[in-house]
Amino acid sequence: MEAAQALADLTEISSQIESAILVDAQGAVVASTLGDPARAEAMARAARELLGAAERAMGGAESRERLVQLQSATPDGCVFVVRDEERVVAAVTVPQPTVGLVFYDLKTCLRHVAGEELAPKPKARAGSKKAASENGQA
Amino acid sequence: MARRKALTALVLVGSIVGAVAWRRRSAHRRERVDLYFEDGSMVSLEQGSLEADRLLPLAHDVLDAARGS
């Protein structure tokens, strides 16, 4: 799935997410829900710095386990950062969001962009209208 | 007598509700950073700790950049 479409779906699904950006392994902005590219770049830079500082705070590369996601809660809103092997998605939400849901939606977004098929489409039952139309029957 | 008991119970319940509401409100106002690792473990850094005080300004930078403020 295209990155911009995945982010558009993300903000449509989750009303708690105000804005989100997708960054590649080199740190370049792949897609953003922010209209202004300069703001997207600034958000990406700040999110990368936050992720890097969190890793360093936990012992950097020597730490036992890899940091895969973080949430920062403030009275003004929350920052979420989730990453996979190739990309990082960062989002800003309203204050006190449903944390588990936001993480789930961000991970789903990353999987969509990675091209994973999340669930196989159910096949139409034999004899149903849909099965008939799929087979080219009237 | 019964009226006095009811009044005492009312004051007691009101105090408890007030204390719970105050605690919740102050907990929500407190800033923190939660870090999640690949093995499923999580570390919560509360405002006031050395690590959180390094990370929270960066989180505010993300918020400011996103909102253009």
N, CA and C atoms of all chains as a GROMACS GRO file, in nm:
protein
  621
    1MET      N    1   0.084  -0.120   0.000
    1MET     CA    2   0.000   0.000   0.000
    1MET      C    3   0.088   0.125   0.000
    2GLU      N    4   0.039   0.227  -0.066
    2GLU     CA    5   0.114   0.351  -0.071
    2GLU      C    6   0.118   0.415   0.068
    3ALA      N    7   0.235   0.474   0.102
    3ALA     CA    8   0.254   0.529   0.236
    3ALA      C    9   0.153   0.639   0.269
    4ALA      N   10   0.131   0.729   0.174
    4ALA     CA   11   0.038   0.840   0.198
    4ALA      C   12  -0.104   0.789   0.224
    5GLN      N   13  -0.142   0.683   0.151
    5GLN     CA   14  -0.275   0.625   0.170
    5GLN      C   15  -0.285   0.559   0.307
    6ALA      N   16  -0.176   0.493   0.349
    6ALA     CA   17  -0.176   0.427   0.480
    6ALA      C   18  -0.192   0.530   0.592
    7LEU      N   19  -0.126   0.645   0.578
    7LEU     CA   20  -0.140   0.750   0.680
    7LEU      C   21  -0.280   0.812   0.676
    8ALA      N   22  -0.334   0.828   0.556
    8ALA     CA   23  -0.469   0.883   0.543
    8ALA      C   24  -0.570   0.789   0.610
    9ASP      N   25  -0.551   0.659   0.589
    9ASP     CA   26  -0.639   0.559   0.653
    9ASP      C   27  -0.625   0.566   0.804
   10LEU      N   28  -0.501   0.585   0.849
   10LEU     CA   29  -0.473   0.589   0.993
   10LEU      C   30  -0.550   0.703   1.061
   11THR      N   31  -0.543   0.822   1.004
   11THR     CA   32  -0.611   0.937   1.067
   11THR      C   33  -0.763   0.928   1.050
   12GLU      N   34  -0.806   0.853   0.948
   12GLU     CA   35  -0.950   0.835   0.930
   12GLU      C   36  -1.004   0.735   1.033
   13ILE      N   37  -0.926   0.629   1.058
   13ILE     CA   38  -0.968   0.525   1.154
   13ILE      C   39  -0.967   0.579   1.296
   14SER      N   40  -0.858   0.649   1.332
   14SER     CA   41  -0.841   0.693   1.470
   14SER      C   42  -0.866   0.843   1.484
   15SER      N   43  -0.975   0.877   1.549
   15SER     CA   44  -1.006   1.019   1.568
   15SER      C   45  -0.914   1.082   1.672
   16GLN      N   46  -0.844   0.997   1.748
   16GLN     CA   47  -0.754   1.051   1.852
   16GLN      C   48  -0.621   1.100   1.793
   17ILE      N   49  -0.587   1.050   1.675
   17ILE     CA   50  -0.461   1.090   1.612
   17ILE      C   51  -0.482   1.220   1.536
   18GLU      N   52  -0.405   1.323   1.574
   18GLU     CA   53  -0.416   1.454   1.508
   18GLU      C   54  -0.333   1.457   1.381
   19SER      N   55  -0.209   1.408   1.392
   19SER     CA   56  -0.121   1.409   1.275
   19SER      C   57  -0.019   1.297   1.288
   20ALA      N   58   0.035   1.256   1.173
   20ALA     CA   59   0.132   1.146   1.174
   20ALA      C   60   0.228   1.163   1.057
   21ILE      N   61   0.348   1.109   1.077
   21ILE     CA   62   0.446   1.110   0.969
   21ILE      C   63   0.510   0.971   0.960
   22LEU      N   64   0.558   0.940   0.841
   22LEU     CA   65   0.628   0.814   0.820
   22LEU      C   66   0.768   0.847   0.770
   23VAL      N   67   0.867   0.789   0.835
   23VAL     CA   68   1.007   0.820   0.805
   23VAL      C   69   1.079   0.691   0.768
   24ASP      N   70   1.170   0.695   0.669
   24ASP     CA   71   1.242   0.573   0.631
   24ASP      C   72   1.367   0.556   0.717
   25ALA      N   73   1.442   0.450   0.690
   25ALA     CA   74   1.559   0.417   0.772
   25ALA      C   75   1.666   0.525   0.767
   26GLN      N   76   1.669   0.599   0.655
   26GLN     CA   77   1.770   0.706   0.641
   26GLN      C   78   1.724   0.836   0.707
   27GLY      N   79   1.602   0.838   0.755
   27GLY     CA   80   1.551   0.956   0.824
   27GLY      C   81   1.473   1.050   0.733
   28ALA      N   82   1.450   1.011   0.610
   28ALA     CA   83   1.375   1.097   0.518
   28ALA      C   84   1.225   1.078   0.538
   29VAL      N   85   1.151   1.188   0.524
   29VAL     CA   86   1.004   1.180   0.538
   29VAL      C   87   0.948   1.111   0.413
   30VAL      N   88   0.878   1.001   0.436
   30VAL     CA   89   0.818   0.924   0.327
   30VAL      C   90   0.676   0.976   0.299
   31ALA      N   91   0.603   1.004   0.406
   31ALA     CA   92   0.466   1.054   0.393
   31ALA      C   93   0.430   1.129   0.520
   32SER      N   94   0.332   1.217   0.508
   32SER     CA   95   0.292   1.298   0.623
   32SER      C   96   0.148   1.342   0.608
   33THR      N   97   0.080   1.359   0.720
   33THR     CA   98  -0.056   1.414   0.714
   33THR      C   99  -0.052   1.566   0.729
   34LEU      N  100   0.067   1.621   0.754
   34LEU     CA  101   0.081   1.766   0.768
   34LEU      C  102   0.091   1.828   0.630
   35GLY      N  103   0.020   1.935   0.608
   35GLY     CA  104   0.021   1.998   0.476
   35GLY      C  105   0.155   2.062   0.443
   36ASP      N  106   0.222   2.111   0.545
   36ASP     CA  107   0.346   2.187   0.525
   36ASP      C  108   0.467   2.093   0.533
   37PRO      N  109   0.545   2.080   0.424
   37PRO     CA  110   0.662   1.990   0.426
   37PRO      C  111   0.766   2.030   0.531
   38ALA      N  112   0.779   2.162   0.557
   38ALA     CA  113   0.878   2.208   0.656
   38ALA      C  114   0.839   2.159   0.796
   39ARG      N  115   0.708   2.162   0.826
   39ARG     CA  116   0.660   2.114   0.957
   39ARG      C  117   0.679   1.963   0.968
   40ALA      N  118   0.654   1.892   0.856
   40ALA     CA  119   0.672   1.746   0.854
   40ALA      C  120   0.818   1.712   0.881
   41GLU      N  121   0.909   1.788   0.818
   41GLU     CA  122   1.052   1.764   0.837
   41GLU      C  123   1.092   1.792   0.983
   42ALA      N  124   1.038   1.901   1.038
   42ALA     CA  125   1.069   1.936   1.178
   42ALA      C  126   1.016   1.830   1.273
   43MET      N  127   0.896   1.779   1.246
   43MET     CA  128   0.838   1.674   1.331
   43MET      C  129   0.921   1.546   1.320
   44ALA      N  130   0.964   1.513   1.197
   44ALA     CA  131   1.044   1.392   1.177
   44ALA      C  132   1.177   1.402   1.252
   45ARG      N  133   1.238   1.518   1.244
   45ARG     CA  134   1.368   1.539   1.311
   45ARG      C  135   1.350   1.526   1.462
   46ALA      N  136   1.245   1.588   1.516
   46ALA     CA  137   1.220   1.583   1.661
   46ALA      C  138   1.189   1.440   1.705
   47ALA      N  139   1.112   1.367   1.624
   47ALA     CA  140   1.077   1.228   1.659
   47ALA      C  141   1.201   1.138   1.658
   48ARG      N  142   1.288   1.159   1.559
   48ARG     CA  143   1.413   1.082   1.552
   48ARG      C  144   1.501   1.112   1.673
   49GLU      N  145   1.508   1.238   1.710
   49GLU     CA  146   1.588   1.277   1.827
   49GLU      C  147   1.532   1.214   1.954
   50LEU      N  148   1.398   1.213   1.965
   50LEU     CA  149   1.334   1.152   2.082
   50LEU      C  150   1.365   1.003   2.090
   51LEU      N  151   1.353   0.935   1.976
   51LEU     CA  152   1.381   0.791   1.972
   51LEU      C  153   1.528   0.762   2.006
   52GLY      N  154   1.618   0.843   1.947
   52GLY     CA  155   1.760   0.826   1.973
   52GLY      C  156   1.794   0.851   2.120
   53ALA      N  157   1.736   0.957   2.176
   53ALA     CA  158   1.763   0.989   2.317
   53ALA      C  159   1.708   0.881   2.409
   54ALA      N  160   1.592   0.825   2.372
   54ALA     CA  161   1.534   0.717   2.454
   54ALA      C  162   1.624   0.594   2.452
   55GLU      N  163   1.680   0.565   2.334
   55GLU     CA  164   1.772   0.450   2.323
   55GLU      C  165   1.896   0.472   2.408
   56ARG      N  166   1.949   0.594   2.400
   56ARG     CA  167   2.070   0.625   2.477
   56ARG      C  168   2.040   0.618   2.627
   57ALA      N  169   1.920   0.665   2.665
   57ALA     CA  170   1.884   0.663   2.807
   57ALA      C  171   1.877   0.521   2.861
   58MET      N  172   1.846   0.427   2.770
   58MET     CA  173   1.833   0.287   2.812
   58MET      C  174   1.960   0.205   2.785
   59GLY      N  175   2.069   0.274   2.754
   59GLY     CA  176   2.196   0.203   2.738
   59GLY      C  177   2.241   0.185   2.596
   60GLY      N  178   2.172   0.247   2.500
   60GLY     CA  179   2.213   0.245   2.360
   60GLY      C  180   2.221   0.106   2.302
   61ALA      N  181   2.320   0.085   2.214
   61ALA     CA  182   2.330  -0.041   2.140
   61ALA      C  183   2.362  -0.160   2.231
   62GLU      N  184   2.418  -0.131   2.348
   62GLU     CA  185   2.455  -0.241   2.439
   62GLU      C  186   2.334  -0.295   2.515
   63SER      N  187   2.223  -0.220   2.507
   63SER     CA  188   2.107  -0.264   2.585
   63SER      C  189   2.058  -0.400   2.535
   64ARG      N  190   2.000  -0.476   2.626
   64ARG     CA  191   1.961  -0.614   2.596
   64ARG      C  192   1.858  -0.620   2.484
   65GLU      N  193   1.754  -0.541   2.497
   65GLU     CA  194   1.643  -0.548   2.403
   65GLU      C  195   1.632  -0.421   2.321
   66ARG      N  196   1.582  -0.437   2.200
   66ARG     CA  197   1.566  -0.324   2.110
   66ARG      C  198   1.439  -0.246   2.146
   67LEU      N  199   1.453  -0.113   2.148
   67LEU     CA  200   1.336  -0.027   2.172
   67LEU      C  201   1.251  -0.026   2.045
   68VAL      N  202   1.124  -0.063   2.056
   68VAL     CA  203   1.041  -0.072   1.936
   68VAL      C  204   0.929   0.033   1.932
   69GLN      N  205   0.890   0.082   2.049
   69GLN     CA  206   0.786   0.186   2.049
   69GLN      C  207   0.793   0.268   2.177
   70LEU      N  208   0.743   0.390   2.171
   70LEU     CA  209   0.740   0.472   2.291
   70LEU      C  210   0.618   0.563   2.287
   71GLN      N  211   0.580   0.605   2.407
   71GLN     CA  212   0.471   0.702   2.420
   71GLN      C  213   0.514   0.805   2.522
   72SER      N  214   0.494   0.930   2.490
   72SER     CA  215   0.520   1.036   2.586
   72SER      C  216   0.389   1.108   2.613
   73ALA      N  217   0.349   1.113   2.738
   73ALA     CA  218   0.221   1.174   2.775
   73ALA      C  219   0.245   1.309   2.840
   74THR      N  220   0.177   1.411   2.789
   74THR     CA  221   0.182   1.544   2.849
   74THR      C  222   0.038   1.594   2.860
   75PRO      N  223   0.013   1.696   2.939
   75PRO     CA  224  -0.125   1.748   2.949
   75PRO      C  225  -0.176   1.806   2.817
   76ASP      N  226  -0.083   1.844   2.727
   76ASP     CA  227  -0.124   1.904   2.598
   76ASP      C  228  -0.154   1.801   2.490
   77GLY      N  229  -0.105   1.678   2.510
   77GLY     CA  230  -0.123   1.575   2.409
   77GLY      C  231  -0.016   1.469   2.425
   78CYS      N  232  -0.025   1.368   2.341
   78CYS     CA  233   0.072   1.258   2.352
   78CYS      C  234   0.149   1.243   2.221
   79VAL      N  235   0.270   1.192   2.236
   79VAL     CA  236   0.353   1.160   2.120
   79VAL      C  237   0.373   1.009   2.119
   80PHE      N  238   0.351   0.946   2.005
   80PHE     CA  239   0.373   0.803   1.988
   80PHE      C  240   0.477   0.782   1.878
   81VAL      N  241   0.570   0.694   1.901
   81VAL     CA  242   0.667   0.657   1.797
   81VAL      C  243   0.675   0.505   1.794
   82VAL      N  244   0.656   0.448   1.674
   82VAL     CA  245   0.663   0.302   1.657
   82VAL      C  246   0.754   0.275   1.538
   83ARG      N  247   0.836   0.171   1.548
   83ARG     CA  248   0.922   0.143   1.434
   83ARG      C  249   0.927  -0.007   1.403
   84ASP      N  250   0.956  -0.035   1.275
   84ASP     CA  251   0.985  -0.173   1.237
   84ASP      C  252   1.129  -0.173   1.184
   85GLU      N  253   1.164  -0.272   1.106
   85GLU     CA  254   1.303  -0.283   1.060
   85GLU      C  255   1.341  -0.169   0.965
   86GLU      N  256   1.244  -0.117   0.890
   86GLU     CA  257   1.277  -0.023   0.784
   86GLU      C  258   1.221   0.118   0.801
   87ARG      N  259   1.119   0.131   0.884
   87ARG     CA  260   1.050   0.260   0.892
   87ARG      C  261   1.016   0.297   1.036
   88VAL      N  262   0.986   0.427   1.052
   88VAL     CA  263   0.939   0.479   1.181
   88VAL      C  264   0.812   0.557   1.154
   89VAL      N  265   0.709   0.533   1.234
   89VAL     CA  266   0.589   0.616   1.224
   89VAL      C  267   0.574   0.691   1.356
   90ALA      N  268   0.552   0.821   1.348
   90ALA     CA  269   0.534   0.904   1.467
   90ALA      C  270   0.399   0.974   1.457
   91ALA      N  271   0.330   0.985   1.569
   91ALA     CA  272   0.198   1.048   1.569
   91ALA      C  273   0.180   1.134   1.693
   92VAL      N  274   0.099   1.236   1.676
   92VAL     CA  275   0.060   1.324   1.787
   92VAL      C  276  -0.089   1.303   1.809
   93THR      N  277  -0.128   1.287   1.936
   93THR     CA  278  -0.269   1.262   1.967
   93THR      C  279  -0.322   1.366   2.065
   94VAL      N  280  -0.451   1.358   2.086
   94VAL     CA  281  -0.515   1.440   2.190
   94VAL      C  282  -0.466   1.392   2.326
   95PRO      N  283  -0.486   1.471   2.434
   95PRO     CA  284  -0.447   1.422   2.567
   95PRO      C  285  -0.530   1.299   2.607
   96GLN      N  286  -0.469   1.212   2.682
   96GLN     CA  287  -0.531   1.090   2.736
   96GLN      C  288  -0.601   1.005   2.629
   97PRO      N  289  -0.527   0.964   2.528
   97PRO     CA  290  -0.588   0.878   2.426
   97PRO      C  291  -0.596   0.733   2.477
   98THR      N  292  -0.662   0.647   2.399
   98THR     CA  293  -0.662   0.504   2.432
   98THR      C  294  -0.531   0.446   2.379
   99VAL      N  295  -0.435   0.432   2.470
   99VAL     CA  296  -0.296   0.403   2.431
   99VAL      C  297  -0.286   0.275   2.346
  100GLY      N  298  -0.350   0.168   2.392
  100GLY     CA  299  -0.342   0.040   2.321
  100GLY      C  300  -0.395   0.050   2.179
  101LEU      N  301  -0.502   0.124   2.163
  101LEU     CA  302  -0.562   0.138   2.029
  101LEU      C  303  -0.471   0.216   1.935
  102VAL      N  304  -0.412   0.322   1.988
  102VAL     CA  305  -0.323   0.405   1.905
  102VAL      C  306  -0.202   0.322   1.861
  103PHE      N  307  -0.142   0.248   1.954
  103PHE     CA  308  -0.028   0.162   1.917
  103PHE      C  309  -0.070   0.059   1.812
  104TYR      N  310  -0.187   0.001   1.831
  104TYR     CA  311  -0.236  -0.099   1.737
  104TYR      C  312  -0.251  -0.038   1.597
  105ASP      N  313  -0.311   0.082   1.592
  105ASP     CA  314  -0.332   0.146   1.462
  105ASP      C  315  -0.200   0.184   1.396
  106LEU      N  316  -0.102   0.228   1.475
  106LEU     CA  317   0.027   0.265   1.418
  106LEU      C  318   0.101   0.142   1.366
  107LYS      N  319   0.094   0.032   1.440
  107LYS     CA  320   0.160  -0.092   1.394
  107LYS      C  321   0.092  -0.146   1.268
  108THR      N  322  -0.040  -0.133   1.264
  108THR     CA  323  -0.114  -0.176   1.145
  108THR      C  324  -0.072  -0.093   1.024
  109CYS      N  325  -0.054   0.037   1.046
  109CYS     CA  326  -0.010   0.127   0.939
  109CYS      C  327   0.127   0.083   0.885
  110LEU      N  328   0.220   0.053   0.976
  110LEU     CA  329   0.354   0.009   0.934
  110LEU      C  330   0.345  -0.120   0.854
  111ARG      N  331   0.260  -0.211   0.898
  111ARG     CA  332   0.246  -0.340   0.828
  111ARG      C  333   0.183  -0.318   0.690
  112HIS      N  334   0.090  -0.226   0.681
  112HIS     CA  335   0.029  -0.194   0.551
  112HIS      C  336   0.136  -0.143   0.455
  113VAL      N  337   0.218  -0.049   0.505
  113VAL     CA  338   0.321   0.011   0.419
  113VAL      C  339   0.423  -0.094   0.378
  114ALA      N  340   0.451  -0.188   0.469
  114ALA     CA  341   0.548  -0.295   0.439
  114ALA      C  342   0.490  -0.393   0.337
  115GLY      N  343   0.360  -0.378   0.312
  115GLY     CA  344   0.298  -0.465   0.210
  115GLY      C  345   0.245  -0.594   0.262
  116GLU      N  346   0.235  -0.607   0.394
  116GLU     CA  347   0.182  -0.731   0.450
  116GLU      C  348   0.032  -0.737   0.430
  117GLU      N  349  -0.016  -0.851   0.393
  117GLU     CA  350  -0.160  -0.874   0.385
  117GLU      C  351  -0.204  -0.910   0.526
  118LEU      N  352  -0.285  -0.824   0.588
  118LEU     CA  353  -0.318  -0.843   0.729
  118LEU      C  354  -0.412  -0.960   0.752
  119ALA      N  355  -0.510  -0.973   0.667
  119ALA     CA  356  -0.601  -1.087   0.681
  119ALA      C  357  -0.649  -1.125   0.542
  120PRO      N  358  -0.646  -1.253   0.510
  120PRO     CA  359  -0.692  -1.291   0.377
  120PRO      C  360  -0.838  -1.257   0.358
  121LYS      N  361  -0.871  -1.207   0.238
  121LYS     CA  362  -1.010  -1.172   0.212
  121LYS      C  363  -1.094  -1.299   0.210
  122PRO      N  364  -1.207  -1.300   0.279
  122PRO     CA  365  -1.289  -1.421   0.277
  122PRO      C  366  -1.344  -1.446   0.138
  123LYS      N  367  -1.344  -1.574   0.101
  123LYS     CA  368  -1.396  -1.610  -0.032
  123LYS      C  369  -1.547  -1.616  -0.026
  124ALA      N  370  -1.608  -1.572  -0.134
  124ALA     CA  371  -1.754  -1.577  -0.140
  124ALA      C  372  -1.801  -1.723  -0.145
  125ARG      N  373  -1.911  -1.750  -0.075
  125ARG     CA  374  -1.965  -1.886  -0.074
  125ARG      C  375  -2.019  -1.924  -0.212
  126ALA      N  376  -2.003  -2.050  -0.245
  126ALA     CA  377  -2.054  -2.098  -0.374
  126ALA      C  378  -2.205  -2.076  -0.380
  127GLY      N  379  -2.250  -2.020  -0.489
  127GLY     CA  380  -2.393  -1.998  -0.504
  127GLY      C  381  -2.436  -1.858  -0.465
  128SER      N  382  -2.348  -1.784  -0.397
  128SER     CA  383  -2.386  -1.649  -0.357
  128SER      C  384  -2.376  -1.554  -0.476
  129LYS      N  385  -2.440  -1.438  -0.464
  129LYS     CA  386  -2.439  -1.340  -0.573
  129LYS      C  387  -2.296  -1.296  -0.603
  130LYS      N  388  -2.217  -1.278  -0.494
  130LYS     CA  389  -2.081  -1.230  -0.512
  130LYS      C  390  -1.996  -1.332  -0.588
  131ALA      N  391  -2.015  -1.462  -0.550
  131ALA     CA  392  -1.940  -1.567  -0.617
  131ALA      C  393  -1.977  -1.571  -0.766
  132ALA      N  394  -2.104  -1.550  -0.794
  132ALA     CA  395  -2.150  -1.552  -0.933
  132ALA      C  396  -2.087  -1.437  -1.012
  133SER      N  397  -2.084  -1.316  -0.947
  133SER     CA  398  -2.026  -1.202  -1.017
  133SER      C  399  -1.876  -1.217  -1.033
  134GLU      N  400  -1.809  -1.280  -0.932
  134GLU     CA  401  -1.664  -1.302  -0.943
  134GLU      C  402  -1.632  -1.398  -1.057
  135ASN      N  403  -1.723  -1.493  -1.081
  135ASN     CA  404  -1.702  -1.591  -1.188
  135ASN      C  405  -1.750  -1.540  -1.324
  136GLY      N  406  -1.799  -1.416  -1.325
  136GLY     CA  407  -1.842  -1.357  -1.451
  136GLY      C  408  -1.979  -1.401  -1.495
  137GLN      N  409  -2.058  -1.454  -1.401
  137GLN     CA  410  -2.194  -1.494  -1.436
  137GLN      C  411  -2.291  -1.382  -1.404
  138ALA      N  412  -2.400  -1.378  -1.476
  138ALA     CA  413  -2.501  -1.276  -1.452
  138ALA      C  414  -2.594  -1.315  -1.340
  139MET      N  415  -3.071   1.208   6.563
  139MET     CA  416  -2.958   1.115   6.567
  139MET      C  417  -2.929   1.057   6.428
  140ALA      N  418  -3.039   1.009   6.366
  140ALA     CA  419  -3.027   0.949   6.232
  140ALA      C  420  -2.980   1.054   6.132
  141ARG      N  421  -3.028   1.176   6.149
  141ARG     CA  422  -2.991   1.284   6.060
  141ARG      C  423  -2.842   1.317   6.072
  142ARG      N  424  -2.795   1.311   6.194
  142ARG     CA  425  -2.653   1.339   6.221
  142ARG      C  426  -2.564   1.233   6.156
  143LYS      N  427  -2.610   1.106   6.168
  143LYS     CA  428  -2.535   0.995   6.108
  143LYS      C  429  -2.530   1.010   5.956
  144ALA      N  430  -2.643   1.046   5.897
  144ALA     CA  431  -2.650   1.064   5.751
  144ALA      C  432  -2.557   1.176   5.707
  145LEU      N  433  -2.553   1.283   5.785
  145LEU     CA  434  -2.468   1.396   5.751
  145LEU      C  435  -2.320   1.355   5.757
  146THR      N  436  -2.285   1.277   5.862
  146THR     CA  437  -2.147   1.230   5.877
  146THR      C  438  -2.108   1.140   5.758
  147ALA      N  439  -2.200   1.049   5.721
  147ALA     CA  440  -2.174   0.959   5.608
  147ALA      C  441  -2.156   1.038   5.479
  148LEU      N  442  -2.238   1.141   5.463
  148LEU     CA  443  -2.232   1.225   5.342
  148LEU      C  444  -2.097   1.297   5.333
  149VAL      N  445  -2.053   1.351   5.446
  149VAL     CA  446  -1.924   1.422   5.449
  149VAL      C  447  -1.810   1.325   5.418
  150LEU      N  448  -1.820   1.203   5.476
  150LEU     CA  449  -1.716   1.100   5.454
  150LEU      C  450  -1.707   1.061   5.307
  151VAL      N  451  -1.822   1.032   5.248
  151VAL     CA  452  -1.825   0.991   5.107
  151VAL      C  453  -1.775   1.105   5.018
  152GLY      N  454  -1.815   1.227   5.048
  152GLY     CA  455  -1.771   1.343   4.971
  152GLY      C  456  -1.621   1.360   4.977
  153SER      N  457  -1.563   1.337   5.095
  153SER     CA  458  -1.417   1.350   5.111
  153SER      C  459  -1.345   1.246   5.027
  154ILE      N  460  -1.397   1.122   5.030
  154ILE     CA  461  -1.332   1.014   4.954
  154ILE      C  462  -1.340   1.044   4.805
  155VAL      N  463  -1.458   1.083   4.757
  155VAL     CA  464  -1.474   1.113   4.614
  155VAL      C  465  -1.381   1.228   4.574
  156GLY      N  466  -1.373   1.330   4.658
  156GLY     CA  467  -1.286   1.444   4.630
  156GLY      C  468  -1.140   1.404   4.624
  157ALA      N  469  -1.097   1.318   4.716
  157ALA     CA  470  -0.957   1.274   4.720
  157ALA      C  471  -0.922   1.193   4.596
  158VAL      N  472  -1.013   1.104   4.556
  158VAL     CA  473  -0.989   1.021   4.436
  158VAL      C  474  -0.981   1.111   4.312
  159ALA      N  475  -1.073   1.206   4.301
  159ALA     CA  476  -1.074   1.297   4.186
  159ALA      C  477  -0.946   1.380   4.181
  160TRP      N  478  -0.902   1.426   4.296
  160TRP     CA  479  -0.779   1.507   4.301
  160TRP      C  480  -0.657   1.425   4.260
  161ARG      N  481  -0.652   1.300   4.310
  161ARG     CA  482  -0.540   1.212   4.275
  161ARG      C  483  -0.536   1.184   4.126
  162ARG      N  484  -0.654   1.155   4.069
  162ARG     CA  485  -0.662   1.127   3.925
  162ARG      C  486  -0.619   1.248   3.844
  163ARG      N  487  -0.667   1.362   3.885
  163ARG     CA  488  -0.636   1.486   3.813
  163ARG      C  489  -0.485   1.514   3.816
  164SER      N  490  -0.424   1.498   3.932
  164SER     CA  491  -0.280   1.526   3.941
  164SER      C  492  -0.200   1.420   3.866
  165ALA      N  493  -0.250   1.294   3.862
  165ALA     CA  494  -0.180   1.189   3.787
  165ALA      C  495  -0.183   1.220   3.637
  166HIS      N  496  -0.298   1.272   3.588
  166HIS     CA  497  -0.309   1.304   3.446
  166HIS      C  498  -0.224   1.423   3.407
  167ARG      N  499  -0.201   1.512   3.500
  167ARG     CA  500  -0.122   1.630   3.469
  167ARG      C  501   0.027   1.600   3.470
  168ARG      N  502   0.065   1.488   3.529
  168ARG     CA  503   0.205   1.453   3.540
  168ARG      C  504   0.253   1.396   3.407
  169GLU      N  505   0.369   1.443   3.362
  169GLU     CA  506   0.420   1.397   3.234
  169GLU      C  507   0.505   1.272   3.254
  170ARG      N  508   0.509   1.188   3.149
  170ARG     CA  509   0.590   1.067   3.157
  170ARG      C  510   0.624   1.017   3.017
  171VAL      N  511   0.723   0.929   3.011
  171VAL     CA  512   0.758   0.863   2.886
  171VAL      C  513   0.759   0.712   2.913
  172ASP      N  514   0.684   0.637   2.831
  172ASP     CA  515   0.682   0.491   2.843
  172ASP      C  516   0.759   0.431   2.726
  173LEU      N  517   0.856   0.346   2.757
  173LEU     CA  518   0.938   0.283   2.654
  173LEU      C  519   0.903   0.135   2.647
  174TYR      N  520   0.880   0.085   2.525
  174TYR     CA  521   0.840  -0.055   2.505
  174TYR      C  522   0.948  -0.126   2.425
  175PHE      N  523   0.989  -0.244   2.472
  175PHE     CA  524   1.098  -0.317   2.409
  175PHE      C  525   1.046  -0.439   2.334
  176GLU      N  526   1.138  -0.492   2.249
  176GLU     CA  527   1.099  -0.602   2.160
  176GLU      C  528   1.051  -0.726   2.236
  177ASP      N  529   1.103  -0.748   2.355
  177ASP     CA  530   1.063  -0.868   2.431
  177ASP      C  531   0.930  -0.847   2.506
  178GLY      N  532   0.867  -0.731   2.486
  178GLY     CA  533   0.739  -0.705   2.551
  178GLY      C  534   0.751  -0.632   2.683
  179SER      N  535   0.874  -0.606   2.728
  179SER     CA  536   0.891  -0.534   2.855
  179SER      C  537   0.869  -0.383   2.833
  180MET      N  538   0.841  -0.313   2.942
  180MET     CA  539   0.813  -0.170   2.934
  180MET      C  540   0.878  -0.099   3.052
  181VAL      N  541   0.931   0.020   3.025
  181VAL     CA  542   0.988   0.103   3.131
  181VAL      C  543   0.914   0.236   3.129
  182SER      N  544   0.865   0.278   3.244
  182SER     CA  545   0.794   0.405   3.252
  182SER      C  546   0.883   0.506   3.325
  183LEU      N  547   0.910   0.618   3.259
  183LEU     CA  548   0.997   0.722   3.317
  183LEU      C  549   0.909   0.840   3.357
  184GLU      N  550   0.901   0.864   3.485
  184GLU     CA  551   0.813   0.971   3.537
  184GLU      C  552   0.885   1.105   3.536
  185GLN      N  553   0.808   1.209   3.517
  185GLN     CA  554   0.860   1.345   3.524
  185GLN      C  555   0.934   1.363   3.656
  186GLY      N  556   1.053   1.421   3.649
  186GLY     CA  557   1.133   1.437   3.770
  186GLY      C  558   1.253   1.344   3.772
  187SER      N  559   1.245   1.234   3.695
  187SER     CA  560   1.360   1.144   3.687
  187SER      C  561   1.457   1.202   3.584
  188LEU      N  562   1.583   1.163   3.596
  188LEU     CA  563   1.688   1.218   3.508
  188LEU      C  564   1.657   1.189   3.361
  189GLU      N  565   1.619   1.064   3.331
  189GLU     CA  566   1.594   1.024   3.192
  189GLU      C  567   1.472   1.098   3.136
  190ALA      N  568   1.364   1.102   3.214
  190ALA     CA  569   1.241   1.166   3.166
  190ALA      C  570   1.265   1.315   3.140
  191ASP      N  571   1.343   1.378   3.225
  191ASP     CA  572   1.368   1.521   3.209
  191ASP      C  573   1.452   1.551   3.085
  192ARG      N  574   1.522   1.447   3.033
  192ARG     CA  575   1.593   1.463   2.907
  192ARG      C  576   1.499   1.442   2.788
  193LEU      N  577   1.406   1.347   2.805
  193LEU     CA  578   1.320   1.307   2.692
  193LEU      C  579   1.198   1.398   2.674
  194LEU      N  580   1.144   1.449   2.785
  194LEU     CA  581   1.019   1.526   2.774
  194LEU      C  582   1.032   1.654   2.689
  195PRO      N  583   1.144   1.728   2.698
  195PRO     CA  584   1.156   1.845   2.608
  195PRO      C  585   1.154   1.805   2.461
  196LEU      N  586   1.210   1.687   2.429
  196LEU     CA  587   1.209   1.640   2.290
  196LEU      C  588   1.066   1.603   2.247
  197ALA      N  589   0.989   1.546   2.341
  197ALA     CA  590   0.848   1.514   2.311
  197ALA      C  591   0.770   1.643   2.286
  198HIS      N  592   0.799   1.747   2.364
  198HIS     CA  593   0.733   1.877   2.342
  198HIS      C  594   0.773   1.936   2.206
  199ASP      N  595   0.899   1.909   2.163
  199ASP     CA  596   0.942   1.956   2.029
  199ASP      C  597   0.857   1.889   1.920
  200VAL      N  598   0.827   1.758   1.939
  200VAL     CA  599   0.745   1.686   1.841
  200VAL      C  600   0.605   1.748   1.837
  201LEU      N  601   0.548   1.771   1.955
  201LEU     CA  602   0.414   1.832   1.962
  201LEU      C  603   0.411   1.970   1.896
  202ASP      N  604   0.513   2.051   1.927
  202ASP     CA  605   0.520   2.186   1.871
  202ASP      C  606   0.533   2.183   1.719
  203ALA      N  607   0.619   2.090   1.671
  203ALA     CA  608   0.639   2.081   1.526
  203ALA      C  609   0.510   2.038   1.457
  204ALA      N  610   0.440   1.943   1.517
  204ALA     CA  611   0.317   1.891   1.456
  204ALA      C  612   0.207   1.997   1.454
  205ARG      N  613   0.203   2.078   1.558
  205ARG     CA  614   0.094   2.176   1.569
  205ARG      C  615   0.133   2.314   1.517
  206GLY      N  616   0.261   2.325   1.478
  206GLY     CA  617   0.308   2.452   1.422
  206GLY      C  618   0.310   2.564   1.523
  207SER      N  619   0.330   2.529   1.651
  207SER     CA  620   0.330   2.633   1.756
  207SER      C  621   0.471   2.667   1.800
   0.00000   0.00000   0.00000
